[in-house]
Amino acid sequence: NDVSSSEGNETLIITLDAQDNNGNSAGQTVTINILDTSVNQPPALSAITDSVTQNGTGNDFVDIDLSQGAVDPESDPLTFYIKTLPSNGTLRDPQAPTTDLTTGVLPYEIQSSGNTIRYYPGTSFVGGSVSFTWSAEDGLSNQQNNAQATVNVNAPQNQPPVAANVSPAAFQAGTV
């Protein structure tokens, strides 16, 4: 018997010899391949791209579902983390919608429904893209993989001007 093994797989080779009462013999070798699925694999991640239109008010945002870029080979539940912050705008957990994430809390475990992070471009960042790094783990493989999320920030639509109220006295004084 010969046994060879690698992580998650084993091969067992068995050689059988038989002989009857008349002295006839025969032999057969059987190879058995065993796939051990108990070895947990880390989640596979891919880059995510989303977009938001900056409306100039500071309250525009996009919810980014990180699970759209994550697959666990064993379908284990995943925990998501923010590893780096975007260079412009802010990230917030929907469970704490008024609190910006800062470098002091990284890596940050997403608390919301477990897979969504909210990006706000703010009022000054218009017409560009930003990215941040996120990761996922299944709690069993003790391994994390990282991926990038990119947010394209679109410039606001052209808005008509808003006139201020002017009193007739300002016209008479010539200050308009």
HELIX and SHEET records of a PDB file:
HELIX    1   1 LEU A   66  GLY A   69  5                                   4    
HELIX    2   2 THR A  103  VAL A  105  5                                   3    
HELIX    3   3 PRO A  168  ALA A  173  1                                   6    
SHEET    1   A 3 ASP A   2  SER A   6  0                                        
SHEET    2   A 3 ASN A   9  GLN A  19 -1                                        
SHEET    3   A 3 SER A  25  LEU A  35 -1                                        
SHEET    1   B 2 ALA A  44  LEU A  45  0                                        
SHEET    2   B 2 ALA A  70  VAL A  71 -1                                        
SHEET    1   C 5 ILE A  48  THR A  53  0                                        
SHEET    2   C 5 ASN A 145  ASN A 154  1                                        
SHEET    3   C 5 GLY A 128  GLU A 137 -1                                        
SHEET    4   C 5 THR A  79  ILE A  82 -1                                        
SHEET    5   C 5 TYR A 108  GLU A 109 -1                                        
SHEET    1   D 3 VAL A  62  ASP A  65  0                                        
SHEET    2   D 3 THR A 116  TYR A 120 -1                                        
SHEET    3   D 3 THR A  90  ARG A  92 -1                                        
END                                                                             
